[in-house]
Amino acid sequence: MRRLYLTVEDTPTTADREPTESDRSPSTAGRVRFVDGRARYVRCVAVGGYPAPSLHLYVNERDLTASTRLVAELSMHGQPGLRMLMTRTERRAGSTGGLVLTVDDDGSRLRCVATVPGLSSNITETIIDVHCKRMLSVL
């Protein structure tokens, strides 16, 4: 596997369009920000590898895999005679409305685990910061 990464965006993206900085809300290295009760879109992406790896997504030990959508692509790159097959496997959480976390998830680990039979798993993870909603007071 060439690369394994985890993204969190405010708007859903498709496999043919990578997220831009304007899709993401402010986060810091190694941490990702959610707002209590507000949906965000999470993608776990593995590029390369054959056979394509199986991907699992977790918040701490809570397995989100069953509630995600798997997208796998196989493409060919290069010139005739020198072509290379490239796999891209992606797990999308929140594709039907977003992944909603609460303040109870603050400080949890968001993990993406890629596994190919016979090899040890590759894991990428980040810490979740869940901010409270700002309440508007009416006087």
Sequence and secondary structure as in RCSB ss.txt:
>XXXX:A:sequence
MRRLYLTVEDTPTTADREPTESDRSPSTAGRVRFVDGRARYVRCVAVGGYPAPSLHLYVNERDLTASTRLVAELS
MHGQPGLRMLMTRTERRAGSTGGLVLTVDDDGSRLRCVATVPGLSSNITETIIDVHCKRMLSVL
>XXXX:A:secstr
  EEEEEEESS   TTS   GGGS    TTEEEEETT EEEEEEEEE  SS  EEEEEETTEE GGGEEEEEEEE
EESSTTS EEEEEEEEEESTTT EE  GGGTT EEEEEEE TTS  EEEEEEEEEE        
